Amino acid sequence: MNNDSIDRFIRVNELNKYTFEEIKDYINIQQMISLKSTIYLNKQSFENLKTNTLKLTIKRLTAENGIFNIKLVFLATNGEFILRYWDDSSYVIVNEDVRGIYTIDCASNSFVYIGKHTTSNGTHMICMDSEVQIGDDCMFSDGILIQATDQHGVVDIKKKQIINKHRRCIEIQNHVWLARNCTVISDVTIGEGSIVSLGAVVVKNVPKRSIVAGIPAKVVKQDMTWSRFRKNFDNYSKKIIDIYGERDFD
Ligand SMILES: CC(C)(COP(=O)(O)OP(=O)(O)OC[C@H]1O[C@@H](n2cnc3c(N)ncnc32)[C@H](O)[C@@H]1OP(=O)(O)O)[C@@H](O)C(=O)NCCC(=O)NCCS
């Protein structure tokens, strides 16, 4: 990811840049992670880190020589974020008003983007030479696994080849609900407005505005979306109904 492609997601020149040294009292940094690493914050995320409404922990996985140059844009509002690094080649962007509980493991030039207003009660993302793009206003339950790499080689014996070397990309578009304990693997796109049911394992693309369920996840309903409120529409579902609904609101 070069600076031009990062600009598609966020304008870093409008943010405040700090070294870990400058904010080390407000984040939890494990040993052997260089305090010269930089982080971009906005006014709100800086304030929330200071007041402990927002918690950020940076950990080292098996990087024996230490971690020197983390690239991180962190504009979350509240919650607990644990970032774990095998090396420092990845770029992570957490956009404005992202809330909740996330653990993100990174290595080998991965790129992770979490869009505005997305929430999570417990998401673990594993990225190794992977790209994970999450849209705005998604809602992730707990027990969510985004496995964006196989982490180990799958060997075709006859062809004498490793068959899963490619960079893996997962795109979760705006306003997607991942229900409790579901898993997303493989190169998939989950379309805008869709729901992944409890316990599902997504291995193929999910069309927009549909519900998928089961292992492997299959479409069980179409022309459906969801609302954060159980008895009322939220703004995003209103927007979707406005465009695709067949009659006026009740
Ligand atoms: C996504 C969800 C809300 C959809 O509910 P719904 O629209 O009422 O779906 P239905 O119960 O009508 O089910 C539609 C079909 O999918 C199947 N199905 C629903 N959920 C399923 C699941 N988790 N796994 C497997 N199949 C499932 C149903 O058996 C039904 O199949 P059928 O048409 O053959 O009878 C629901 O499936 C779900 O996952 N609920 C849990 C939400 C959750 O995790 N909340 C925690 C807080 S985020």
The ligand as a Gaussian input file, in Angstrom:
#p B3LYP/6-31G(d) Opt

LIG

0 1
 C      -29.938000     -13.983000      10.917000
 C      -31.204000     -14.304000      11.673000
 C      -31.577000     -13.131000      12.584000
 C      -32.287000     -14.514000      10.590000
 O      -33.520000     -14.721000      11.193000
 P      -34.846000     -14.973000      10.312000
 O      -34.910000     -14.064000       9.124000
 O      -35.995000     -14.938000      11.230000
 O      -34.586000     -16.436000       9.700000
 P      -35.524000     -17.706000       9.792000
 O      -35.588000     -18.193000      11.191000
 O      -36.799000     -17.407000       9.076000
 O      -34.680000     -18.754000       8.967000
 C      -34.642000     -18.786000       7.545000
 C      -34.052000     -20.134000       7.143000
 O      -32.663000     -20.152000       7.550000
 C      -32.423000     -21.193000       8.489000
 N      -31.559000     -20.644000       9.534000
 C      -31.755000     -19.520000      10.260000
 N      -30.718000     -19.304000      11.061000
 C      -29.855000     -20.312000      10.862000
 C      -28.602000     -20.628000      11.414000
 N      -28.023000     -19.838000      12.316000
 N      -27.950000     -21.708000      10.949000
 C      -28.533000     -22.517000      10.010000
 N      -29.734000     -22.257000       9.449000
 C      -30.392000     -21.176000       9.882000
 C      -33.790000     -21.563000       9.052000
 O      -33.831000     -22.896000       9.487000
 C      -34.691000     -21.331000       7.854000
 O      -34.564000     -22.421000       6.971000
 P      -35.837000     -22.974000       6.142000
 O      -36.237000     -21.843000       5.233000
 O      -35.305000     -24.162000       5.444000
 O      -36.901000     -23.263000       7.159000
 C      -31.020000     -15.554000      12.541000
 O      -30.822000     -16.640000      11.670000
 C      -29.822000     -15.464000      13.479000
 O      -28.696000     -15.764000      13.121000
 N      -30.086000     -15.056000      14.748000
 C      -29.051000     -14.852000      15.733000
 C      -28.659000     -13.386000      15.788000
 C      -27.524000     -13.145000      16.716000
 O      -26.502000     -13.791000      16.655000
 N      -27.709000     -12.188000      17.608000
 C      -26.674000     -11.880000      18.562000
 C      -26.474000     -10.392000      18.725000
 S      -25.644000      -9.673000      17.340000

